[in-house]
Structure formats: C-alpha cells, structure tokens
Amino acid sequence: MSSSMTSWCARLLAVGLLVSPGAEARFGKRSDSDDTKPRHGSSADPDTHEATPIGVEDDDGDDDAPETEKPSQPDSGGCCTEPLAELGGEVVGSLLGVILSGAIETIATSGTHLSSDEPDTGVSAERRHAVPLSFRTGAQKVFLRDEGRGTDLFIALEGRRFGVEGHVALMSLPRDDGGEGEDDLTLVEAHLTYALLVHEAVRLRAEAGVSTARAPDATFVGPSLALAVEACVVGPLDVEARVQLTPVPYLQVDASAGLALHLGGLVLRGGWRGFLLDDLGSLDGEAHQDRLHGPFVGGGLTF
C-alpha cells in the first residue's frame, strides 16, 4: 500500500514541476513593476549625511561653588536583599528544572509510535495510525534553488475520521531582475480533513478548504484541495507524502514526500518539497510563474 501511494505522489510531483510551461516573471509580480521603489534589503540614500552635534560652552563660571551637602542615608548593609535574591534564584531554577524534566518525560513516554514492549501508556503500537484523537504541530526548513529559502509551519487536530489542519509557508527569493533585496511570498492553507482509510499501518487523508497567496504585487484567495498519506516503513520510521492544489483564480501545486522518525512524541522529518505557482495572467495578461523545489528538514510533536 505504502509503495503504490508513494509512487502516485511522486508522479504528481513530477507532472507539476516538470511539465508546466515556462513563464516570464515572478509569480504575482507585474512585468512593469517600478524597480525604483526601495525594497527590503536595499541600501540607504548615499546623499544623506548624518547631523553633526553642536558643542555648548559652559558660561556658568561657578566652578568653585561648594556643593550642597546631601542628607546622610541609613545604611541597610544588604542584610535582607541578597538572601532573598539568592532564595528566589534557587526557587526559579528548581521550578524550571521540574518543568523541563516533566516535558522530557511526557515527550518520551507519549506519542503514537511507542513499541509494545514499553510500559503501558494508554496507546498501543497497533493503533499508531488509527488513534481516536491526535494532535500534530511542527516546523520545516526548505532549502529552495537559487539561494531561496522557506519555512513551513503546520498544526492539526484530528479525530479518528474528521479533523482540521493549517499550513503557513514563508518564502524569501532573490529578485528575478537581479536587483538588490528579496521577493517575499506567503502561502496559507486552512483545511477540514477526512480520513478515507484508517489502519494501524496507514492513514489516507483528504482535505478541503481555502488557500491564500501573498505575492509582491497581489494577494490571491482560492479553493484548496489536498491528499495526504502516512504509512509505516519499519519500527518508528514512516513515509509521508502530500499533494495540495488550488486551481483558480491562481494555480498552486504544493507537493512533498519524505520520511518521519517518531521518538516518542517527538518527530524528525526530512525529504523533498516542490511548489508550482502561476497567477494565470490575472495581473497584466501575462502568465507569471515560479517553480520552486528543494530538500527540507524539520521536527515537531505528535500526540
């Protein structure tokens, strides 16, 4: 099952990234954009000079005037403040230690992928992709081509069948005209989810909702559909793949495939991510398109 699903997702990724036609300019950016406007990362105006401070002469002339004596202050001797500060530091340190050790214990003894020989935690190994309720969150760093970079944040709450999920992708790309500064893209997805297949070894999930894309010269909003699969490979190692599509009023294809290692509630991820973005000529009649892809690494929590 996992082999066929991974092959299906890989084909969709290849079609989206390789078959699409080329484009003339950056997605969501006009061909005749005013490049004289200052952008993020541009240098300051070279003709601007810093102000020179003006000195002020002392005309008082009363250098020899005696200083007014200040009333003497009682010397507390620090008899109380230092012990209280030390005591407070010890209490805070102990509290942080308890919180940290408790967090580590919780992460190590929970999660959906504990082996059956571990102490009973209320979640058996046979239910890891079929738990009645799960919470997922995490972040991933995407290393895009041409020195571009991206960060993906996600959060999800899912029952046995129904759930909600959200994604935010923040990307910074070199300007397409070679100028200084960067072009920023922000992609947001909010979905309702439904598990088409629920099994201890595999979960197939359908998603539907809305997506937005904020580009340098435009902001788009459209319907969004997605299909995701998670399947066990061996032990705590899973294969994960996801394809998302926004067909109108702009085209967005977001596809990823990779591996996930479950260490209790902690999950480490790595794989490949690809984006196809096309404004379909909605700005000035010309299609502006970006095809971005690269490896990603990240981590998160799953309970």
Secondary structure, 3 states (H helix, E strand, C coil): CHHHHHHHHHHHHHHHHHHCCCCCCCCCCCCCCCCCCCCCCCCCCCCCCCCCCCCCCCCCCCCCCCCCCCCCCCCCCCCCHHHHHHHHHHHHHHHHHHHHHHHHHHHHHCCCCCCCCCCCCCCCHHHCCCCCEEEEEEEEEEECCCCCEEEEEEEEEEECCEEEEEEEEEEEEECCCCCCCEEEEEEEEEEEEEEEEECCCEEEEEEEEEEEEECCCCEEEEEEEEEEEEEEEECCEEEEEEEEEECCCCEEEEEEEEEEEEECCEEEEEEEEEEEEECCCCCCCCCCEEEEEEEEEEEEEEC
